[in-house]
Structure formats: C-alpha cells, structure tokens
C-alpha cells in the first residue's frame, strides 16, 4: 500500500488530499484500489500512515495513535465537548481473543476476497463478536447494535455498510467451513492452553424455533429440554474435552432420541481426530445394548451411566460393606461383571438421597390427599366405576415417582356406585429407601480405581455447562431463522462464540483469576470509546477518539490478562 496525492481547487485555493491506495493482482492484471480517503495530512500524519501500511499482520494496532513528539495547540476550553460515546471494551476484548485463537487468519485464508465492498471475513468476525457481546438478531445488529459500539473503528467497516443482508450472506459464507474450523480451533487451543484430548465428553441438548420452520427438514417436535413441547426444535450433540473446551458438534432432527446419535457422533469424531487413546464419557441416556456393543468394537474405551433399572440386580451389594468415600457425602463401590470384561461402579450420594426422599414423600402425600378426597366424594355421590378408574389413572400418571407405592382397588359399593380402597406396598418403600441417592456407572476400563472412574464421569458437567452458557449467555434459543442452512450457520456462530468464551476462561485460569469469565467480561465491557472535540484558536476543531481510562479494578484485570488497552485512535481534524 502507498499514499496517493490528489490536488483540487476550491474557492480559488489549491488543496492537497491524500488517499491510502492498495495494489493487488486480478484476473485482468495489476489493479489499484482506494482503501481509505485520509483528507489533508501534515508530514507527521503521512509518515504515520506509511508506517501503518508497512506494518504487521494485525491491523488493530495501526488504528491507534502511537507515541509521538508533543504537539501544542491553543484550545478554547469553554468549547470543549464530548460526543458519540460507544461501547469499546467488549468488542475490543473479543478481537483480542480472536487474534489469540487465529480466527481472523482462518477466515482471511478460507473466505477469499472478491469484488465485495466489505470482506466476508470481516463480516464473519462481526457475527461472532456480536454473538458474544450482545446476542441478538442480524436485524438488530445492523440497525442498532453495530453503530452503538466501536466495531466500525476496530474493523474498518463503515456503519452505512452494515446491513442485514450482508450479515445473512456472511452466514452462508461461514457454514461450508464448519469442519475445517473445528479442526483448526482444536489445534490452536491445544497449543495455547495445553489441553488433554484423551477424554471425550458427549451430551445432547435441544433448541426450539419461533415459527413453523417449514423450510427446515430437521425441525421436528420431540422431547424438549427447554420445556417447549409446543415448538419445533433441533437437537445438538456436543463433544468437549475434560476442561470443557468444545471439539465439535453435530445437529440432528428434533425428534431424534439421544441413544440413536452415539454411532454417528463417534464416527464423525474418530474420522476427524483419530481413534487412538480416546475414552468416551456419556450419560445414561446413551446407554443401550447396541451402543455398548458398538463401543466395544475396535477396542474403544467408555464410561457410561447405566440405566437405573440395573440397580435392582445389585441390591445385595448395596446392603454390604466395602464402600469407598471419594468426597464428603459420596461413596463408590466396584463390582466386576460376570464375564470379567466390564466393571460396574455403584455410587451413593447423601445429598442426592435426601433430595430423592423429599420428592418421594411429596408425591406420596399428593396421592394420599387425592385418594382421600376421591373416597369421600364416592361416599356422598354415586360415581360410575369407569369415571373413578380414569381419575385414578390420571392421578398416578401425574405422580409417577410414588405411584408404585400404592395398590389401589376401585370396586362397586353397596349403593351401586364406585368405592376406592388402597394399601401401600412395604417392599416398594424398602427398595425406595435403599436405592435413594444411588446410581450406577458402566465401563470397560478395568485398571482404573472406582474413584478415577467416577471423577471422569462427573466431568460430564462440563458439557452441561457448555449448553447452559450457550442458552443463557449466548442466546442460542430461540431460533428465528427458517431456512435449514441459516439455522446451521446460526448454531455454528454460537459455537464459535463459545470457543472464545472458553478461551477467555482459560486465560483467566492461567492468570489466577479463576475459570469463570463472566465477571471479567462484564467488567472490561464497561470501557467506553468517546470523541473529544477541541476547538482551536485558528477556527478548526480537533477530534480525539479516546478510550476511557480503566478503573483500578479494570486495570488489575488487564494486567493479569497481559492485555494493553490502547489510549486513543488517531486524531482527526474537522
């Protein structure tokens, strides 16, 4: 790039204007294009632009004013004013994370520049930054949020170029690179944060649509984790490391059951990252005979939560001694399978037992109260047998957690109407009290202790945390897009924003700030960008685009994270 001088006559005077011009090769030969019109520049300004044009790969540093010799002007203090206050800290922090993760470099290499006015690689960064800073629709970004932030200055995209259509087209440009993005970010994160890839944690969630989503074959009604069974949804299967860093995901139809996704996700991840030294950890929703046989093929290792119904086979073991405490209020016990190929880990939690006992007691009380009212009603009125039987069935269905305790008989009474009688099964209550707080794990790793197997399984909470952050902080739900490709692209952008979230969490952990980035991001996002207007004696006004001075607390966070907050953007003469 170089500076080009243009001379124009205005009011009988000659004015020199400068433009930053870039040379590039095209199919029709060498061409030049104007990168920016710089207006009138003094010698210092021209040298600054030339140095920036010859500078490093990262363009962000060139946007800010470097230390130069002091330049003194006379300013009318009474005319000094402040205007155009915008959010700076959040977008700037997101860009720093993007540069650390090399996401800008990936987009530049994989989404080549064409004849578009704004590079699609830059628009892709806008989508990711806005999803992390202020999750909202593409329309809200284009019409409101973009101009309220410093993104126009940070990315060099004029506000008038930020349109809803450009954001939609950027989604289309990003989606084809999903697999390459996952592999690229896995390598970058592994080198930056020293991640272990021996443990693959897999879980499934769902996210629902607003609207009919008629153009999306994946949109179906199914089991909704969001308690929105009235809406169509898609299911998302996510694989994370033991640290919770996302490795990849797949999108399934909304009516797909968890157990049917295992073979597909394992095949995809093994094809992408290899099969060696992988331990698959999944919850009991993935447990089935077919899945266990599939995982045993080719020597795959696994730790799965087993179905609760299998506990009954180990009733004697629950009564015996030999439990090992792994933490306060939690005990484990190892039991070998009859064929010696697997181990079952019985787990017993005191806190979980208290919670389940309270649930059983509450449902038992509800059934008792309802049956008493039903019996009294039968004494006063003559009810048909079928009517009472339906009421009993409905009652048991609503309170299924304690339904097995009751043995209910609906019979014809002396008055010809129905009567209700019931007893309680002591055997059911005894088993309920014994099994409360207990669950069972199943694994083919025989050389690990029960404590090690339990600790590996409990790290599934990392996948659950990932879903909670994406739903609450990144607002992956509800989905407003109707086209299938746009839905998939929306989920990909949320995935990339979560990668940045985990990168910030890892940086916080390395800096001794814990591994919860929510507070850190909130504090730094309060930093603003402001235009300070200085009227001078010669009648001109100087505009200084200044970054707000961080508070003491913000400065401490920046120092721990080893981030240097810029002072201000280059000045402008008005």
C-alpha positions as CSV (number, residue, x, y, z in Angstrom):
1,X,0.0,0.0,0.0
2,X,1.1,3.6,-0.6
3,X,-0.1,7.2,-0.4
4,X,-1.5,8.9,-3.4
5,X,-1.8,12.7,-3.5
6,X,-4.8,14.5,-5.2
7,X,-4.9,18.2,-5.8
8,X,-8.2,20.0,-6.0
9,X,-9.1,23.7,-6.4
10,X,-11.7,25.1,-4.0
11,X,-12.6,28.7,-3.6
12,X,-9.6,29.7,-5.6
13,X,-7.2,27.8,-3.4
14,X,-5.3,24.5,-4.1
15,X,-5.9,21.8,-1.5
16,X,-3.9,18.6,-1.2
17,X,-5.9,15.5,-0.3
18,X,-4.3,12.1,0.5
19,X,-5.7,8.6,-0.1
20,X,-4.3,5.2,1.0
21,X,-4.1,3.0,-2.1
22,X,-3.5,-0.7,-2.3
23,X,-2.1,-2.6,-5.3
24,X,-3.4,-6.1,-6.0
25,X,-3.4,-8.7,-8.7
26,X,-6.6,-9.6,-10.5
27,X,-7.5,-11.8,-13.4
28,X,-7.2,-8.8,-15.7
29,X,-3.8,-7.8,-14.4
30,X,-2.5,-5.4,-11.7
31,X,-5.0,-3.0,-10.3
32,X,-5.2,-0.3,-7.6
33,X,-8.0,0.4,-5.2
34,X,-8.5,3.2,-2.6
35,X,-8.5,1.7,0.9
36,X,-9.3,5.0,2.6
37,X,-9.6,8.7,1.9
38,X,-7.4,10.4,4.5
39,X,-8.1,14.1,3.8
40,X,-5.5,16.7,4.4
41,X,-2.4,15.4,6.3
42,X,0.6,17.0,7.7
43,X,4.1,15.4,7.5
44,X,3.6,13.5,10.8
45,X,0.3,12.1,9.7
46,X,1.7,11.0,6.3
47,X,4.6,9.2,8.0
48,X,2.2,7.5,10.4
49,X,0.0,6.2,7.6
50,X,3.0,5.0,5.6
51,X,4.4,3.1,8.6
52,X,1.0,1.6,9.3
53,X,0.7,0.5,5.7
54,X,4.0,-1.3,6.0
55,X,3.2,-2.7,9.5
56,X,2.5,-6.0,11.0
57,X,-0.3,-8.5,10.1
58,X,-2.6,-7.3,12.9
59,X,-4.3,-4.2,11.7
60,X,-5.7,-3.3,15.1
61,X,-2.5,-1.7,16.4
62,X,-2.3,0.6,13.4
63,X,-5.7,2.1,14.3
64,X,-4.3,3.6,17.5
65,X,-2.1,6.6,17.9
66,X,1.5,5.8,18.7
67,X,3.7,7.9,20.9
68,X,5.0,10.9,19.1
69,X,6.5,14.2,20.0
70,X,4.1,16.6,21.8
71,X,2.1,18.9,19.5
72,X,0.8,22.0,21.2
73,X,-2.2,24.0,20.1
74,X,-4.4,26.7,21.8
75,X,-7.8,25.3,22.7
76,X,-10.9,27.2,23.7
77,X,-11.7,25.4,26.9
78,X,-15.3,26.6,27.1
79,X,-16.0,24.9,23.7
80,X,-14.6,21.5,24.6
81,X,-17.3,18.9,24.3
82,X,-17.8,15.1,24.3
83,X,-19.9,13.2,21.9
84,X,-20.5,9.8,20.3
85,X,-20.0,7.6,23.3
86,X,-19.8,3.9,22.3
87,X,-19.1,0.5,23.8
88,X,-15.5,-0.4,23.4
89,X,-14.3,-2.9,26.0
90,X,-16.4,-5.8,24.9
91,X,-15.7,-5.7,21.2
92,X,-12.0,-4.9,21.8
93,X,-11.7,-7.9,24.1
94,X,-13.4,-10.1,21.6
95,X,-11.0,-9.1,18.9
96,X,-8.1,-9.8,21.2
97,X,-9.5,-13.3,21.8
98,X,-10.0,-13.7,18.0
99,X,-6.4,-12.8,17.4
100,X,-5.2,-15.2,20.1
101,X,-7.2,-18.0,18.5
102,X,-6.2,-17.0,15.0
103,X,-9.9,-16.9,13.9
104,X,-9.2,-13.8,11.8
105,X,-6.4,-15.5,10.0
106,X,-8.6,-18.6,9.3
107,X,-11.4,-16.5,7.8
108,X,-9.0,-14.5,5.7
109,X,-7.5,-17.7,4.2
110,X,-10.7,-19.6,3.7
111,X,-13.0,-16.9,2.6
112,X,-11.0,-15.2,-0.2
113,X,-11.6,-11.6,-1.0
114,X,-13.7,-11.0,-4.1
115,X,-15.4,-7.9,-5.5
116,X,-17.5,-7.3,-2.4
117,X,-17.1,-3.9,-0.8
118,X,-16.8,-5.3,2.7
119,X,-14.7,-8.6,3.0
120,X,-16.9,-11.5,4.1
121,X,-14.1,-12.5,6.5
122,X,-14.7,-9.2,8.4
123,X,-18.5,-9.7,8.3
124,X,-17.9,-13.2,9.8
125,X,-16.0,-11.6,12.7
126,X,-18.9,-9.2,13.3
127,X,-21.3,-12.1,13.7
128,X,-19.1,-13.9,16.3
129,X,-18.3,-10.7,18.2
130,X,-21.9,-9.6,18.4
131,X,-23.0,-13.1,19.5
132,X,-20.6,-12.9,22.4
133,X,-21.1,-9.2,23.3
134,X,-24.8,-8.8,22.8
135,X,-26.6,-11.8,21.3
136,X,-29.4,-10.6,19.1
137,X,-30.8,-10.9,15.6
138,X,-29.0,-9.8,12.4
139,X,-31.6,-7.1,12.0
140,X,-30.8,-5.7,15.5
141,X,-27.1,-5.8,14.8
142,X,-27.5,-3.9,11.5
143,X,-29.9,-1.2,12.7
144,X,-28.8,-0.7,16.3
145,X,-26.0,-2.5,18.0
146,X,-23.2,-2.1,15.4
147,X,-23.4,1.7,15.5
148,X,-23.5,1.7,19.3
149,X,-20.1,0.0,19.5
150,X,-16.5,0.7,18.4
151,X,-16.7,-2.1,15.8
152,X,-16.8,0.3,12.9
153,X,-13.4,1.7,14.0
154,X,-11.9,-1.6,15.1
155,X,-12.8,-3.5,11.9
156,X,-12.8,-0.5,9.5
157,X,-16.4,-1.2,8.4
158,X,-18.5,2.0,8.0
159,X,-21.8,1.9,9.7
160,X,-23.7,2.5,6.5
161,X,-22.2,-0.7,5.0
162,X,-23.6,-2.8,7.9
163,X,-26.8,-4.2,6.5
164,X,-29.0,-7.1,7.4
165,X,-28.5,-8.8,4.0
166,X,-24.7,-8.6,4.4
167,X,-24.9,-10.4,7.7
168,X,-27.2,-13.1,6.3
169,X,-24.8,-13.6,3.3
170,X,-21.9,-13.8,5.8
171,X,-23.7,-16.8,7.5
172,X,-23.8,-18.5,4.1
173,X,-20.0,-17.9,3.6
174,X,-19.1,-19.3,7.1
175,X,-21.1,-22.5,7.1
176,X,-19.1,-24.5,4.5
177,X,-16.0,-24.3,6.7
178,X,-17.5,-25.9,9.8
179,X,-15.4,-29.0,9.8
180,X,-12.2,-27.1,9.0
181,X,-12.9,-24.6,11.7
182,X,-13.4,-27.3,14.4
183,X,-10.1,-29.0,13.4
184,X,-8.2,-25.6,13.3
185,X,-9.5,-24.4,16.7
186,X,-8.7,-27.7,18.3
187,X,-5.1,-27.5,17.3
188,X,-4.8,-23.8,18.3
189,X,-6.5,-24.4,21.7
190,X,-4.3,-27.5,22.4
191,X,-1.1,-25.5,21.9
192,X,-2.3,-22.4,23.7
193,X,-3.9,-24.0,26.8
194,X,-2.1,-27.4,26.9
195,X,-5.4,-29.3,26.7
196,X,-5.7,-33.1,27.0
197,X,-7.7,-35.0,24.3
198,X,-7.8,-38.4,26.0
199,X,-11.4,-37.8,27.3
200,X,-14.3,-37.0,25.0
201,X,-17.4,-35.9,26.9
202,X,-20.6,-36.2,24.9
203,X,-24.1,-34.9,25.6
204,X,-27.2,-33.8,23.7
205,X,-29.5,-30.8,24.1
206,X,-32.3,-29.2,22.1
207,X,-33.1,-25.7,21.0
208,X,-36.5,-24.6,19.7
209,X,-37.8,-22.4,16.8
210,X,-40.1,-19.5,16.7
211,X,-42.4,-20.2,13.7
212,X,-43.3,-23.2,11.7
213,X,-39.8,-23.7,10.2
214,X,-41.4,-25.2,7.1
215,X,-38.2,-24.9,5.1
216,X,-36.1,-27.0,7.5
217,X,-36.3,-30.7,7.3
218,X,-34.5,-31.1,10.7
219,X,-37.2,-29.1,12.6
220,X,-39.4,-31.6,14.4
221,X,-41.3,-31.9,17.6
222,X,-39.7,-34.1,20.2
223,X,-38.5,-34.2,23.8
224,X,-37.7,-30.6,24.7
225,X,-35.1,-29.8,27.3
226,X,-36.5,-26.2,27.2
227,X,-40.0,-27.3,28.2
228,X,-41.3,-26.0,24.9
229,X,-43.0,-29.1,23.5
230,X,-45.3,-26.8,21.6
231,X,-42.5,-25.7,19.3
232,X,-40.4,-27.5,16.7
233,X,-36.8,-28.0,17.6
234,X,-33.4,-29.4,16.5
235,X,-31.1,-31.5,18.7
236,X,-27.4,-30.6,19.1
237,X,-24.8,-33.2,20.1
238,X,-21.7,-31.6,21.6
239,X,-18.3,-33.1,22.3
240,X,-16.0,-31.3,24.8
241,X,-12.7,-32.1,26.5
242,X,-12.3,-32.7,30.2
243,X,-11.7,-28.9,30.5
244,X,-14.9,-28.2,28.7
245,X,-13.3,-26.9,25.5
246,X,-15.5,-27.7,22.6
247,X,-14.2,-30.2,19.9
248,X,-17.1,-30.3,17.6
249,X,-20.8,-30.8,17.3
250,X,-23.5,-32.2,15.1
251,X,-27.1,-31.1,14.5
252,X,-29.8,-33.8,14.5
253,X,-33.5,-33.8,13.8
254,X,-35.7,-32.5,16.7
255,X,-37.4,-35.9,17.2
256,X,-34.1,-37.8,17.3
257,X,-33.6,-39.7,20.6
258,X,-30.2,-39.4,22.3
259,X,-29.4,-43.1,22.2
260,X,-29.6,-43.2,18.3
261,X,-26.9,-40.4,17.9
262,X,-24.0,-42.3,19.5
263,X,-22.7,-44.2,16.5
264,X,-22.9,-41.2,14.2
265,X,-21.1,-38.8,16.6
266,X,-18.4,-41.3,17.4
267,X,-17.8,-42.0,13.7
268,X,-17.6,-38.3,12.9
269,X,-15.1,-37.5,15.8
270,X,-12.9,-40.6,15.0
271,X,-12.7,-39.6,11.4
272,X,-11.8,-36.1,12.3
273,X,-9.4,-36.7,15.2
274,X,-8.4,-40.4,15.0
275,X,-9.3,-43.3,17.3
276,X,-6.1,-43.7,19.4
277,X,-6.4,-43.2,23.2
278,X,-10.0,-42.0,23.3
279,X,-12.2,-42.5,26.3
280,X,-15.9,-41.8,25.6
281,X,-17.9,-40.5,28.6
282,X,-21.7,-40.3,28.2
283,X,-24.8,-40.2,30.5
284,X,-27.3,-42.9,30.9
285,X,-29.5,-41.5,28.1
286,X,-26.9,-43.0,25.7
287,X,-26.9,-46.5,27.3
288,X,-28.3,-49.3,25.2
289,X,-27.2,-52.8,24.4
290,X,-26.4,-51.8,20.8
291,X,-24.3,-48.9,21.8
292,X,-22.3,-50.9,24.2
293,X,-21.6,-53.5,21.5
294,X,-20.6,-50.7,19.1
295,X,-18.3,-49.0,21.6
296,X,-16.5,-52.3,22.3
297,X,-15.7,-52.7,18.6
298,X,-12.1,-51.8,17.7
299,X,-11.1,-51.5,21.4
300,X,-13.0,-48.3,22.2
301,X,-13.0,-47.3,25.9
302,X,-16.0,-45.9,27.6
303,X,-17.6,-44.7,30.8
304,X,-21.4,-44.6,30.7
305,X,-24.1,-44.0,33.2
306,X,-26.2,-47.3,33.3
307,X,-29.9,-47.4,33.4
308,X,-31.3,-47.0,36.9
309,X,-33.3,-50.3,36.5
310,X,-30.0,-52.2,36.6
311,X,-29.6,-51.2,40.3
312,X,-32.1,-53.9,41.3
313,X,-29.6,-56.6,40.3
314,X,-27.1,-55.2,42.8
315,X,-29.4,-55.0,45.8
316,X,-27.2,-57.3,47.9
317,X,-24.1,-55.2,47.1
318,X,-25.9,-52.0,48.2
319,X,-26.5,-53.7,51.6
320,X,-22.9,-55.0,52.0
321,X,-19.9,-53.1,53.4
322,X,-16.9,-52.1,51.3
323,X,-17.9,-48.6,50.2
324,X,-15.1,-46.2,49.5
325,X,-15.5,-42.4,50.2
326,X,-14.4,-40.2,47.4
327,X,-15.6,-37.0,48.8
328,X,-17.8,-35.7,51.6
329,X,-21.2,-37.4,51.3
330,X,-20.4,-39.6,48.4
331,X,-19.3,-43.2,48.3
332,X,-18.4,-45.6,45.5
333,X,-18.1,-49.4,45.2
334,X,-16.7,-51.6,42.4
335,X,-18.4,-54.7,41.2
336,X,-17.0,-56.8,38.3
337,X,-19.3,-58.1,35.6
338,X,-19.9,-61.8,35.4
339,X,-17.7,-62.2,32.3
340,X,-14.9,-60.1,33.7
341,X,-14.9,-57.7,30.7
342,X,-16.5,-54.7,32.4
343,X,-16.8,-53.1,35.8
344,X,-19.8,-51.5,37.4
345,X,-19.3,-48.6,39.8
346,X,-22.1,-48.3,42.4
347,X,-22.4,-44.6,43.6
348,X,-24.2,-43.4,46.6
349,X,-24.7,-39.7,47.4
350,X,-26.1,-38.5,50.7
351,X,-27.3,-35.1,49.2
352,X,-28.9,-36.8,46.3
353,X,-30.6,-39.3,48.7
354,X,-32.1,-36.5,50.7
355,X,-33.4,-34.8,47.6
356,X,-35.0,-38.0,46.2
357,X,-36.5,-38.9,49.6
358,X,-38.1,-35.4,49.7
359,X,-39.5,-35.9,46.2
360,X,-40.9,-39.3,47.0
361,X,-42.5,-38.0,50.2
362,X,-44.1,-35.1,48.4
363,X,-45.6,-37.3,45.7
364,X,-46.8,-39.8,48.2
365,X,-48.6,-37.0,50.2
366,X,-50.2,-35.8,47.0
367,X,-51.6,-39.2,46.1
368,X,-52.8,-39.8,49.7
369,X,-54.7,-36.5,49.8
370,X,-56.2,-37.0,46.4
371,X,-57.3,-40.6,47.2
372,X,-58.9,-39.4,50.5
373,X,-60.9,-36.7,48.6
374,X,-61.9,-39.3,46.0
375,X,-63.1,-41.7,48.6
376,X,-65.2,-39.0,50.4
377,X,-66.7,-38.0,47.1
378,X,-67.7,-41.6,46.4
379,X,-69.4,-41.8,49.8
380,X,-71.5,-38.7,49.0
381,X,-72.3,-39.3,45.4
382,X,-72.8,-42.4,43.1
383,X,-69.9,-42.3,40.7
384,X,-69.5,-44.8,37.8
385,X,-66.6,-47.2,38.0
386,X,-65.0,-46.1,34.8
387,X,-65.1,-42.4,35.8
388,X,-63.2,-43.2,39.1
389,X,-60.8,-45.5,37.3
390,X,-59.9,-42.7,34.9
391,X,-59.3,-40.3,37.7
392,X,-57.1,-42.8,39.5
393,X,-55.1,-43.4,36.3
394,X,-54.7,-39.7,35.8
395,X,-53.5,-39.2,39.4
396,X,-50.9,-41.9,39.1
397,X,-49.6,-40.5,35.8
398,X,-49.1,-37.1,37.4
399,X,-47.4,-38.5,40.4
400,X,-45.4,-41.4,38.9
401,X,-42.5,-41.0,41.2
402,X,-44.5,-42.6,44.0
403,X,-47.2,-44.4,42.1
404,X,-45.5,-47.8,42.7
405,X,-46.0,-47.5,46.4
406,X,-49.8,-47.7,46.1
407,X,-52.0,-50.7,45.5
408,X,-55.4,-49.2,44.6
409,X,-58.7,-51.0,44.0
410,X,-61.8,-49.4,42.5
411,X,-64.9,-51.5,43.3
412,X,-68.6,-51.3,43.2
413,X,-70.1,-50.3,46.5
414,X,-73.3,-51.1,48.3
415,X,-75.1,-48.1,46.8
416,X,-74.2,-49.2,43.3
417,X,-71.5,-46.5,42.9
418,X,-67.8,-46.8,42.9
419,X,-65.6,-47.1,46.0
420,X,-61.9,-46.5,46.4
421,X,-59.6,-48.6,48.6
422,X,-55.9,-48.7,48.7
423,X,-52.9,-50.1,50.6
424,X,-49.2,-49.4,50.5
425,X,-46.5,-51.8,49.4
426,X,-43.8,-52.1,52.1
427,X,-41.4,-53.9,49.6
428,X,-41.6,-50.8,47.3
429,X,-40.9,-48.4,50.2
430,X,-37.9,-50.5,51.4
431,X,-36.3,-50.6,48.0
432,X,-37.0,-46.9,47.5
433,X,-35.2,-46.0,50.7
434,X,-32.3,-48.3,49.9
435,X,-31.8,-47.0,46.3
436,X,-32.4,-43.3,47.0
437,X,-29.3,-41.4,46.0
438,X,-27.8,-44.3,44.2
439,X,-26.8,-44.6,40.6
440,X,-24.5,-46.9,38.6
441,X,-21.7,-46.5,36.1
442,X,-20.5,-49.0,33.5
443,X,-17.1,-49.1,31.9
444,X,-14.6,-51.4,30.2
445,X,-11.6,-49.7,31.8
446,X,-10.5,-52.2,34.4
447,X,-7.2,-50.7,35.5
448,X,-8.7,-47.5,37.0
449,X,-9.9,-47.2,40.6
450,X,-13.6,-46.6,41.3
451,X,-12.7,-43.0,42.3
452,X,-10.9,-42.3,39.0
453,X,-13.8,-43.7,37.0
454,X,-16.3,-41.6,39.0
455,X,-14.2,-38.4,38.6
456,X,-14.0,-38.9,34.9
457,X,-17.8,-39.4,34.6
458,X,-18.7,-36.4,36.8
459,X,-16.8,-34.2,34.3
460,X,-19.9,-34.5,32.1
461,X,-20.9,-31.4,33.9
462,X,-18.5,-29.6,31.6
463,X,-20.8,-30.4,28.6
464,X,-23.9,-29.4,30.7
465,X,-22.2,-26.1,31.5
466,X,-21.5,-25.6,27.8
467,X,-25.2,-26.0,27.0
468,X,-26.2,-23.7,29.8
469,X,-23.8,-20.9,28.7
470,X,-24.9,-21.2,25.0
471,X,-28.6,-21.0,26.0
472,X,-28.3,-18.3,28.7
473,X,-25.3,-16.2,27.8
474,X,-25.1,-16.6,24.1
475,X,-28.9,-16.9,23.5
476,X,-28.8,-19.8,21.0
477,X,-32.5,-20.1,21.6
478,X,-35.0,-19.5,20.2
479,X,-34.0,-19.8,16.6
480,X,-35.8,-17.3,14.3
481,X,-34.3,-18.5,11.0
482,X,-36.4,-20.6,8.8
483,X,-34.0,-22.0,6.2
484,X,-32.0,-25.1,7.2
485,X,-28.7,-23.6,6.1
486,X,-29.2,-20.4,8.1
487,X,-30.2,-22.5,11.1
488,X,-27.0,-24.5,10.9
489,X,-24.9,-21.3,10.4
490,X,-26.6,-19.7,13.4
491,X,-25.6,-22.7,15.5
492,X,-22.0,-22.5,14.1
493,X,-21.7,-18.8,15.1
494,X,-22.9,-19.7,18.6
495,X,-20.3,-22.5,18.7
496,X,-17.5,-20.0,17.7
497,X,-18.6,-17.5,20.3
498,X,-18.5,-20.3,22.9
499,X,-14.9,-21.1,21.8
500,X,-14.0,-17.5,22.6
501,X,-15.8,-17.8,25.9
502,X,-13.7,-20.8,26.9
503,X,-10.6,-19.2,25.6
504,X,-11.2,-16.2,28.0
505,X,-11.9,-18.7,30.8
506,X,-8.6,-20.4,30.1
507,X,-6.7,-17.1,30.1
508,X,-8.4,-16.2,33.4
509,X,-7.4,-19.5,34.9
510,X,-3.8,-19.1,33.7
511,X,-3.8,-15.6,35.2
512,X,-5.0,-16.8,38.6
513,X,-8.5,-15.2,38.1
514,X,-10.4,-18.5,38.3
515,X,-12.1,-20.1,35.3
516,X,-15.4,-18.1,35.3
517,X,-15.0,-15.4,32.6
518,X,-18.5,-13.9,33.1
519,X,-17.5,-11.3,35.7
520,X,-14.2,-10.4,33.9
521,X,-16.0,-9.9,30.6
522,X,-18.7,-7.7,32.2
523,X,-16.1,-5.5,33.9
524,X,-14.0,-4.9,30.8
525,X,-17.1,-4.4,28.6
526,X,-17.9,-1.2,30.6
527,X,-14.9,0.6,29.0
528,X,-16.2,3.2,26.5
529,X,-14.9,5.0,23.4
530,X,-15.6,8.7,23.3
531,X,-15.0,11.6,20.8
532,X,-13.5,14.6,22.5
533,X,-13.9,17.8,20.4
534,X,-11.3,20.5,20.9
535,X,-12.0,23.9,19.3
536,X,-8.7,25.7,18.5
537,X,-7.8,29.4,18.1
538,X,-7.4,29.1,14.3
539,X,-11.1,28.1,14.0
540,X,-10.5,24.4,13.4
541,X,-11.7,21.7,15.7
542,X,-9.6,18.6,16.6
543,X,-11.5,15.4,17.3
544,X,-9.7,12.9,19.6
545,X,-11.3,9.5,19.7
546,X,-10.3,8.5,23.2
547,X,-10.6,5.2,25.0
548,X,-12.0,5.6,28.6
549,X,-9.5,5.3,31.4
550,X,-10.0,2.0,33.1
551,X,-10.9,1.8,36.8
552,X,-8.5,0.4,39.3
553,X,-10.3,-2.9,39.2
554,X,-10.3,-3.0,35.4
555,X,-6.6,-2.2,35.3
556,X,-5.8,-5.1,37.6
557,X,-7.7,-7.4,35.3
558,X,-5.9,-6.1,32.3
559,X,-2.5,-6.6,34.0
560,X,-3.3,-10.2,35.0
561,X,-4.5,-11.0,31.5
562,X,-1.5,-9.2,30.0
563,X,-3.7,-7.0,27.8
564,X,-2.7,-3.5,26.8
565,X,-5.6,-1.2,26.5
566,X,-5.0,1.5,23.8
567,X,-5.2,5.1,24.7
568,X,-7.0,6.5,21.7
569,X,-7.5,6.3,18.0
570,X,-5.7,8.6,15.6
571,X,-6.8,12.2,15.8
572,X,-9.0,13.8,13.1
573,X,-9.1,17.4,12.1
574,X,-12.7,18.6,11.5
